[in-house]
Amino acid sequence: MVVLSSLRKILLALAIVAMPVSMFAEVFVSVASAPPALPVYTQPVCPGPGYLWTPGYWGYGAAGYYWVPGVWVHPPTVGLLWTPGYWGFGSGVYVWHAGYWGPHVGFYGGVNYGFGYGGIGFGGGYWRGGNFFYNRSVMNVNTTVIHNTYNRTVINNTVVNNRVSYNGGAGGIRSVPTAAEMQASRERHFPATSSQMTHIQAASQNRGQFYAANHGQPAVLSKDTINGRSYNQQGRIAQGLRTGQLNSHQAARDLNRQQNIHRSVVADRRANGGRLTRRQRQNINRRQNHASRQIYRQRHR
């Protein structure tokens, strides 16, 4: 039995070593320095019925803090709500408390993420009869596409007035769970979906997302849907580099191609009031299709 116990410990240790750094941001991580302030950004329009907003936050990797863009996602099942993760100070370090899905929104450190997450509870909408109803005062929805809407003012509205991103410690938020949040903590929870984890991993591989490079102004602040093609491509490149299917020169060239596409998207949006025309979208998709084929051919030679 002692041998078996030791073997299990060894296997667990090997499994932990094999995990990518970005996964630790959702499992367990403690950091000596406080996370940066939350950047101010605009919420993209909701892509369609049933999508829920998950706020952006600072994750932590080998190169320090990196920004995980806020994004509209599909929950694991109808009726679930997202409780954002948060950084909390304790025993001299900042510890990450991962977000989760559940029937009610629980404690997220009192952090004002905006867009319905004002620090306590959630004012962005609710489920009823299998449909999600969106509060237009805090959610960016197109009422010609989404008909289940209402308008109710909530505290702090969509503006992140207090940009502090952690609870406790010097300069941190002083907040403790309410009775409702304590009750929510005892409900059945579901972790971030595999798509969300891919989204996090892609952010952790993008140099423009790291605070050391952007000084609090990430290259991508928010996304309309999870697994946008650029992030998906970057995840494939990172995976190819880790497995040896891509060498450093190939990976650098592929990442440079993605950066060029991103710059084109930014320029096109700026020229068209924040939107892309149909022709511009077609052009971007053609370029991404070409980039995807290049990555595939390099990884399968």
VOMI-587759 format. One record per residue (C-alpha): residue number from 1; residue in three letters; x, y, z. Coordinates in pm, 1 decimal, m for minus. Example, Ala and Ser with C-alpha at 12.3 -4.5 7.8 and 13.67 -1.06 7.14 Angstrom:
<pts>
[pt 1; ALA; [1230.0; m450.0; 780.0]]
[pt 2; SER; [1367.0; m106.0; 714.0]]
</pts>
This chain:
<pts>
[pt 1; MET; [0.0; 0.0; 0.0]]
[pt 2; VAL; [292.3; 233.3; 76.6]]
[pt 3; VAL; [444.5; 157.3; m265.1]]
[pt 4; LEU; [111.2; 220.9; m435.1]]
[pt 5; SER; [71.1; 552.0; m251.2]]
[pt 6; SER; [420.3; 660.0; m353.8]]
[pt 7; LEU; [349.1; 564.0; m713.9]]
[pt 8; ARG; [34.8; 774.6; m715.0]]
[pt 9; LYS; [229.3; 1072.6; m583.0]]
[pt 10; ILE; [490.2; 1029.9; m855.4]]
[pt 11; LEU; [223.9; 1006.3; m1126.9]]
[pt 12; LEU; [51.1; 1316.6; m987.8]]
[pt 13; ALA; [379.8; 1506.8; m986.9]]
[pt 14; LEU; [449.6; 1404.6; m1346.6]]
[pt 15; ALA; [99.9; 1513.1; m1449.8]]
[pt 16; ILE; [152.0; 1853.7; m1288.6]]
[pt 17; VAL; [488.4; 1901.8; m1459.6]]
[pt 18; ALA; [330.1; 1816.3; m1794.8]]
[pt 19; MET; [58.3; 2079.7; m1758.8]]
[pt 20; PRO; [103.0; 2398.7; m1963.5]]
[pt 21; VAL; [174.8; 2712.0; m1758.9]]
[pt 22; SER; [m154.7; 2873.9; m1855.6]]
[pt 23; MET; [m346.9; 2586.8; m1698.1]]
[pt 24; PHE; [m205.9; 2675.7; m1355.1]]
[pt 25; ALA; [m388.6; 3009.1; m1374.0]]
[pt 26; GLU; [m712.3; 2811.1; m1348.0]]
[pt 27; VAL; [m596.2; 2551.8; m1095.0]]
[pt 28; PHE; [m362.4; 2693.9; m831.3]]
[pt 29; VAL; [m108.2; 2974.4; m843.0]]
[pt 30; SER; [32.7; 3222.7; m594.4]]
[pt 31; VAL; [230.7; 3533.0; m683.2]]
[pt 32; ALA; [437.6; 3772.8; m472.8]]
[pt 33; SER; [339.0; 4086.4; m667.6]]
[pt 34; ALA; [m11.2; 4231.6; m702.0]]
[pt 35; PRO; [m193.4; 4201.4; m1035.9]]
[pt 36; PRO; [m217.1; 4517.9; m1249.5]]
[pt 37; ALA; [m521.8; 4744.2; m1262.8]]
[pt 38; LEU; [m809.0; 4638.4; m1487.0]]
[pt 39; PRO; [m789.7; 4810.5; m1827.1]]
[pt 40; VAL; [m1091.3; 5002.3; m1956.1]]
[pt 41; TYR; [m1250.5; 4850.8; m2264.8]]
[pt 42; THR; [m1573.8; 4834.5; m2460.9]]
[pt 43; GLN; [m1788.1; 4523.2; m2462.1]]
[pt 44; PRO; [m1840.8; 4379.0; m2813.5]]
[pt 45; VAL; [m2198.7; 4328.4; m2926.2]]
[pt 46; CYS; [m2348.6; 3997.2; m2815.9]]
[pt 47; PRO; [m2320.5; 3756.6; m3113.4]]
[pt 48; GLY; [m2658.1; 3589.9; m3055.3]]
[pt 49; PRO; [m2910.2; 3445.2; m2808.3]]
[pt 50; GLY; [m2772.8; 3224.3; m2533.0]]
[pt 51; TYR; [m2427.1; 3379.5; m2514.7]]
[pt 52; LEU; [m2306.3; 3499.0; m2172.4]]
[pt 53; TRP; [m2034.2; 3751.6; m2100.1]]
[pt 54; THR; [m1719.6; 3642.1; m1915.5]]
[pt 55; PRO; [m1513.6; 3946.7; m1808.2]]
[pt 56; GLY; [m1146.3; 3989.3; m1892.2]]
[pt 57; TYR; [m887.2; 3942.8; m1616.8]]
[pt 58; TRP; [m513.3; 3917.5; m1551.6]]
[pt 59; GLY; [m382.2; 3560.7; m1563.0]]
[pt 60; TYR; [m28.4; 3462.5; m1468.9]]
[pt 61; GLY; [235.4; 3271.3; m1663.6]]
[pt 62; ALA; [610.3; 3217.2; m1683.1]]
[pt 63; ALA; [661.1; 3572.1; m1816.2]]
[pt 64; GLY; [435.1; 3734.3; m1557.7]]
[pt 65; TYR; [82.4; 3869.9; m1574.4]]
[pt 66; TYR; [m105.9; 3850.7; m1904.9]]
[pt 67; TRP; [m451.8; 3974.0; m2000.4]]
[pt 68; VAL; [m720.9; 3719.1; m2084.5]]
[pt 69; PRO; [m970.8; 3909.1; m2303.3]]
[pt 70; GLY; [m1333.8; 3932.6; m2199.4]]
[pt 71; VAL; [m1548.2; 3726.3; m2435.1]]
[pt 72; TRP; [m1902.3; 3609.7; m2507.7]]
[pt 73; VAL; [m1933.1; 3232.7; m2454.3]]
[pt 74; HIS; [m2190.0; 2956.9; m2445.3]]
[pt 75; PRO; [m2234.3; 2808.9; m2094.3]]
[pt 76; PRO; [m2192.0; 2431.8; m2047.4]]
[pt 77; THR; [m2569.7; 2401.8; m2022.2]]
[pt 78; VAL; [m2878.1; 2622.5; m2014.4]]
[pt 79; GLY; [m2946.3; 2786.3; m1679.5]]
[pt 80; LEU; [m2587.6; 2832.0; m1561.9]]
[pt 81; LEU; [m2421.5; 3165.1; m1482.3]]
[pt 82; TRP; [m2051.9; 3256.5; m1469.3]]
[pt 83; THR; [m1878.2; 3359.1; m1149.3]]
[pt 84; PRO; [m1552.8; 3532.8; m1250.2]]
[pt 85; GLY; [m1223.8; 3434.8; m1091.8]]
[pt 86; TYR; [m1032.8; 3681.0; m875.6]]
[pt 87; TRP; [m699.5; 3739.8; m705.0]]
[pt 88; GLY; [m702.4; 3741.0; m324.7]]
[pt 89; PHE; [m420.1; 3835.4; m88.3]]
[pt 90; GLY; [m333.0; 3602.3; 197.0]]
[pt 91; SER; [m23.7; 3475.0; 383.5]]
[pt 92; GLY; [195.5; 3724.2; 201.6]]
[pt 93; VAL; [102.1; 3618.7; m154.3]]
[pt 94; TYR; [m169.7; 3682.1; m413.2]]
[pt 95; VAL; [m367.2; 3365.6; m481.9]]
[pt 96; TRP; [m585.9; 3304.5; m785.1]]
[pt 97; HIS; [m940.4; 3178.3; m720.8]]
[pt 98; ALA; [m1066.2; 3029.1; m1046.1]]
[pt 99; GLY; [m1402.6; 3119.6; m1197.0]]
[pt 100; TYR; [m1680.8; 2865.5; m1236.0]]
[pt 101; TRP; [m2029.7; 2801.2; m1374.8]]
[pt 102; GLY; [m2322.4; 2751.4; m1139.9]]
[pt 103; PRO; [m2694.1; 2822.8; m1084.7]]
[pt 104; HIS; [m2613.0; 3153.5; m913.7]]
[pt 105; VAL; [m2324.5; 3400.2; m920.8]]
[pt 106; GLY; [m2103.2; 3363.4; m614.1]]
[pt 107; PHE; [m1823.2; 3565.2; m455.8]]
[pt 108; TYR; [m1563.3; 3714.7; m691.9]]
[pt 109; GLY; [m1366.9; 3923.4; m447.7]]
[pt 110; GLY; [m1568.7; 4241.4; m478.7]]
[pt 111; VAL; [m1381.3; 4318.5; m801.7]]
[pt 112; ASN; [m1573.9; 4554.6; m1028.8]]
[pt 113; TYR; [m1535.2; 4388.0; m1366.1]]
[pt 114; GLY; [m1818.1; 4595.7; m1514.4]]
[pt 115; PHE; [m2088.9; 4481.7; m1758.3]]
[pt 116; GLY; [m2318.3; 4361.2; m1480.9]]
[pt 117; TYR; [m2038.7; 4242.6; m1250.9]]
[pt 118; GLY; [m2018.8; 4542.4; m1019.2]]
[pt 119; GLY; [m1846.7; 4361.1; m731.8]]
[pt 120; ILE; [m2148.8; 4187.9; m578.0]]
[pt 121; GLY; [m2387.5; 3962.3; m766.3]]
[pt 122; PHE; [m2476.9; 4000.4; m1132.0]]
[pt 123; GLY; [m2708.9; 4253.6; m1295.6]]
[pt 124; GLY; [m2660.1; 4156.4; m1658.2]]
[pt 125; GLY; [m2957.6; 3927.6; m1699.9]]
[pt 126; TYR; [m3128.9; 3606.2; m1595.1]]
[pt 127; TRP; [m3252.0; 3271.3; m1726.1]]
[pt 128; ARG; [m3622.8; 3197.9; m1765.8]]
[pt 129; GLY; [m3788.2; 2912.7; m1951.1]]
[pt 130; GLY; [m3464.4; 2806.9; m2115.5]]
[pt 131; ASN; [m3395.9; 3156.2; m2251.4]]
[pt 132; PHE; [m3154.8; 3420.3; m2126.3]]
[pt 133; PHE; [m3291.5; 3772.7; m2084.8]]
[pt 134; TYR; [m3034.9; 4051.5; m2129.5]]
[pt 135; ASN; [m3027.3; 4377.9; m1934.6]]
[pt 136; ARG; [m2957.3; 4639.1; m2203.8]]
[pt 137; SER; [m2831.9; 4891.1; m1947.1]]
[pt 138; VAL; [m2516.1; 4682.1; m1895.0]]
[pt 139; MET; [m2509.9; 4442.9; m2191.6]]
[pt 140; ASN; [m2429.8; 4538.8; m2551.0]]
[pt 141; VAL; [m2704.2; 4357.0; m2745.4]]
[pt 142; ASN; [m2858.0; 4410.4; m3087.0]]
[pt 143; THR; [m3234.4; 4403.3; m3028.9]]
[pt 144; THR; [m3299.9; 4315.5; m3393.4]]
[pt 145; VAL; [m3116.5; 3986.9; m3331.6]]
[pt 146; ILE; [m3191.8; 3929.1; m2963.3]]
[pt 147; HIS; [m3549.6; 3987.9; m2849.0]]
[pt 148; ASN; [m3526.7; 3875.4; m2485.0]]
[pt 149; THR; [m3417.0; 4205.5; m2334.2]]
[pt 150; TYR; [m3510.4; 4453.1; m2061.3]]
[pt 151; ASN; [m3364.1; 4774.0; m1923.6]]
[pt 152; ARG; [m3279.3; 4809.3; m1554.2]]
[pt 153; THR; [m3013.7; 5042.2; m1413.6]]
[pt 154; VAL; [m2757.2; 4874.7; m1189.5]]
[pt 155; ILE; [m2475.5; 5014.1; m973.7]]
[pt 156; ASN; [m2165.8; 5118.1; m1172.5]]
[pt 157; ASN; [m2342.6; 5037.3; m1500.7]]
[pt 158; THR; [m2091.1; 4928.8; m1769.6]]
[pt 159; VAL; [m1809.0; 5151.8; m1648.3]]
[pt 160; VAL; [m1533.4; 5002.5; m1436.3]]
[pt 161; ASN; [m1498.9; 5289.9; m1189.1]]
[pt 162; ASN; [m1272.7; 5105.7; m947.5]]
[pt 163; ARG; [m1001.8; 4933.1; m1151.6]]
[pt 164; VAL; [m844.3; 4743.3; m861.1]]
[pt 165; SER; [m818.3; 4378.1; m964.4]]
[pt 166; TYR; [m761.4; 4200.5; m633.2]]
[pt 167; ASN; [m908.5; 4152.1; m286.8]]
[pt 168; GLY; [m708.9; 4225.3; 29.3]]
[pt 169; GLY; [m351.3; 4338.5; 75.1]]
[pt 170; ALA; [m220.5; 4692.4; 41.0]]
[pt 171; GLY; [m452.7; 4886.8; m185.2]]
[pt 172; GLY; [m680.5; 4590.7; m240.7]]
[pt 173; ILE; [m1058.9; 4570.9; m220.1]]
[pt 174; ARG; [m1203.0; 4503.4; 124.5]]
[pt 175; SER; [m1493.5; 4272.5; 57.4]]
[pt 176; VAL; [m1629.6; 3955.8; 218.9]]
[pt 177; PRO; [m1893.8; 3714.2; 85.6]]
[pt 178; THR; [m2258.3; 3798.4; 143.8]]
[pt 179; ALA; [m2503.0; 3538.5; 274.8]]
[pt 180; ALA; [m2628.8; 3480.1; m80.7]]
[pt 181; GLU; [m2274.8; 3435.4; m208.6]]
[pt 182; MET; [m2197.7; 3189.2; 70.1]]
[pt 183; GLN; [m2503.4; 2990.1; m28.2]]
[pt 184; ALA; [m2396.8; 2997.6; m393.7]]
[pt 185; SER; [m2055.7; 2859.7; m292.6]]
[pt 186; ARG; [m2224.3; 2544.4; m164.7]]
[pt 187; GLU; [m2407.3; 2474.3; m491.5]]
[pt 188; ARG; [m2282.4; 2240.4; m760.2]]
[pt 189; HIS; [m2017.8; 2412.5; m972.9]]
[pt 190; PHE; [m1879.8; 2345.7; m1319.6]]
[pt 191; PRO; [m1529.0; 2451.1; m1424.6]]
[pt 192; ALA; [m1439.6; 2660.5; m1728.3]]
[pt 193; THR; [m1520.0; 2476.8; m2049.9]]
[pt 194; SER; [m1252.0; 2333.1; m2277.0]]
[pt 195; SER; [m1314.3; 2621.8; m2516.3]]
[pt 196; GLN; [m1253.6; 2871.4; m2236.7]]
[pt 197; MET; [m930.2; 2693.6; m2145.8]]
[pt 198; THR; [m815.3; 2713.0; m2507.5]]
[pt 199; HIS; [m896.3; 3084.5; m2501.2]]
[pt 200; ILE; [m683.9; 3128.5; m2187.0]]
[pt 201; GLN; [m396.8; 2928.1; m2330.7]]
[pt 202; ALA; [m397.9; 3133.5; m2649.4]]
[pt 203; ALA; [m379.4; 3455.1; m2446.1]]
[pt 204; SER; [m84.0; 3315.5; m2251.8]]
[pt 205; GLN; [101.7; 3256.5; m2580.4]]
[pt 206; ASN; [45.1; 3608.2; m2716.1]]
[pt 207; ARG; [331.9; 3842.4; m2623.1]]
[pt 208; GLY; [107.6; 4144.9; m2675.7]]
[pt 209; GLN; [m110.8; 4030.9; m2385.9]]
[pt 210; PHE; [167.3; 4035.4; m2124.6]]
[pt 211; TYR; [191.0; 4330.8; m1891.6]]
[pt 212; ALA; [568.7; 4334.6; m1935.8]]
[pt 213; ALA; [512.2; 4415.7; m2303.3]]
[pt 214; ASN; [192.1; 4623.7; m2297.0]]
[pt 215; HIS; [223.9; 4803.0; m1957.7]]
[pt 216; GLY; [m146.9; 4766.3; m1891.0]]
[pt 217; GLN; [m278.1; 4814.9; m2246.4]]
[pt 218; PRO; [m315.1; 4462.9; m2392.9]]
[pt 219; ALA; [m315.6; 4411.4; m2769.4]]
[pt 220; VAL; [m658.6; 4242.9; m2745.5]]
[pt 221; LEU; [m891.8; 4363.3; m2470.2]]
[pt 222; SER; [m1211.0; 4177.9; m2558.9]]
[pt 223; LYS; [m1358.9; 3944.1; m2820.8]]
[pt 224; ASP; [m1707.4; 3890.9; m2956.7]]
[pt 225; THR; [m1682.1; 3510.3; m2955.7]]
[pt 226; ILE; [m1453.8; 3258.4; m2795.2]]
[pt 227; ASN; [m1182.3; 3094.6; m3004.5]]
[pt 228; GLY; [m1159.5; 3372.5; m3258.0]]
[pt 229; ARG; [m957.0; 3246.1; m3550.7]]
[pt 230; SER; [m646.5; 3444.8; m3466.5]]
[pt 231; TYR; [m635.2; 3303.8; m3112.2]]
[pt 232; ASN; [m707.1; 2956.0; m3242.2]]
[pt 233; GLN; [m420.4; 2982.3; m3490.5]]
[pt 234; GLN; [m183.7; 3103.9; m3219.9]]
[pt 235; GLY; [m282.8; 2808.0; m3002.3]]
[pt 236; ARG; [m200.8; 2569.1; m3289.9]]
[pt 237; ILE; [135.9; 2738.6; m3341.0]]
[pt 238; ALA; [218.2; 2712.9; m2971.1]]
[pt 239; GLN; [118.0; 2346.8; m2967.5]]
[pt 240; GLY; [332.8; 2275.8; m3274.2]]
[pt 241; LEU; [630.3; 2443.4; m3110.5]]
[pt 242; ARG; [587.0; 2242.9; m2789.3]]
[pt 243; THR; [559.9; 1909.4; m2973.3]]
[pt 244; GLY; [847.6; 1981.9; m3209.4]]
[pt 245; GLN; [624.9; 1983.6; m3519.0]]
[pt 246; LEU; [728.9; 2346.3; m3573.6]]
[pt 247; ASN; [1075.1; 2489.3; m3525.7]]
[pt 248; SER; [1131.7; 2835.3; m3379.1]]
[pt 249; HIS; [1180.0; 2994.1; m3722.6]]
[pt 250; GLN; [852.0; 2850.7; m3855.0]]
[pt 251; ALA; [662.6; 2951.3; m3539.3]]
[pt 252; ALA; [800.5; 3306.6; m3553.9]]
[pt 253; ARG; [699.4; 3337.6; m3918.6]]
[pt 254; ASP; [348.8; 3205.2; m3848.4]]
[pt 255; LEU; [304.2; 3438.4; m3550.6]]
[pt 256; ASN; [422.9; 3731.7; m3760.4]]
[pt 257; ARG; [158.2; 3642.0; m4018.0]]
[pt 258; GLN; [m108.0; 3648.3; m3744.9]]
[pt 259; GLN; [15.3; 3987.5; m3623.2]]
[pt 260; ASN; [m10.0; 4126.2; m3976.5]]
[pt 261; ILE; [m367.3; 3998.4; m4007.0]]
[pt 262; HIS; [m452.0; 4150.6; m3668.2]]
[pt 263; ARG; [m311.7; 4487.5; m3774.1]]
[pt 264; SER; [m526.5; 4473.5; m4087.4]]
[pt 265; VAL; [m837.9; 4401.2; m3879.0]]
[pt 266; VAL; [m760.5; 4692.3; m3645.2]]
[pt 267; ALA; [m705.2; 4928.9; m3938.7]]
[pt 268; ASP; [m1023.0; 4815.1; m4116.4]]
[pt 269; ARG; [m1232.5; 4854.4; m3802.4]]
[pt 270; ARG; [m1090.2; 5198.3; m3736.3]]
[pt 271; ALA; [m1180.2; 5304.6; m4089.7]]
[pt 272; ASN; [m1537.2; 5176.1; m4059.4]]
[pt 273; GLY; [m1653.3; 5290.0; m3718.8]]
[pt 274; GLY; [m1550.6; 4974.4; m3536.4]]
[pt 275; ARG; [m1702.8; 4726.3; m3780.9]]
[pt 276; LEU; [m1580.8; 4516.7; m4072.0]]
[pt 277; THR; [m1751.6; 4523.5; m4410.1]]
[pt 278; ARG; [m1856.3; 4198.0; m4571.6]]
[pt 279; ARG; [m1570.8; 4223.0; m4823.2]]
[pt 280; GLN; [m1318.5; 4288.3; m4545.3]]
[pt 281; ARG; [m1440.8; 3984.8; m4350.9]]
[pt 282; GLN; [m1409.0; 3770.8; m4663.4]]
[pt 283; ASN; [m1054.4; 3896.8; m4716.5]]
[pt 284; ILE; [m954.9; 3825.8; m4356.4]]
[pt 285; ASN; [m1105.9; 3475.8; m4378.9]]
[pt 286; ARG; [m910.8; 3406.5; m4698.8]]
[pt 287; ARG; [m588.6; 3511.7; m4529.4]]
[pt 288; GLN; [m666.7; 3299.8; m4224.1]]
[pt 289; ASN; [m749.9; 3001.1; m4445.5]]
[pt 290; HIS; [m410.5; 3038.5; m4612.4]]
[pt 291; ALA; [m238.7; 3071.6; m4272.1]]
[pt 292; SER; [m423.4; 2762.4; m4145.3]]
[pt 293; ARG; [m305.9; 2555.7; m4443.7]]
[pt 294; GLN; [51.1; 2672.5; m4389.3]]
[pt 295; ILE; [43.4; 2568.3; m4023.1]]
[pt 296; TYR; [m107.4; 2230.8; m4113.6]]
[pt 297; ARG; [150.7; 2156.4; m4384.3]]
[pt 298; GLN; [440.4; 2249.2; m4156.3]]
[pt 299; ARG; [309.7; 2039.3; m3868.1]]
[pt 300; HIS; [245.8; 1731.3; m4083.9]]
[pt 301; ARG; [560.2; 1709.9; m4293.7]]
</pts>
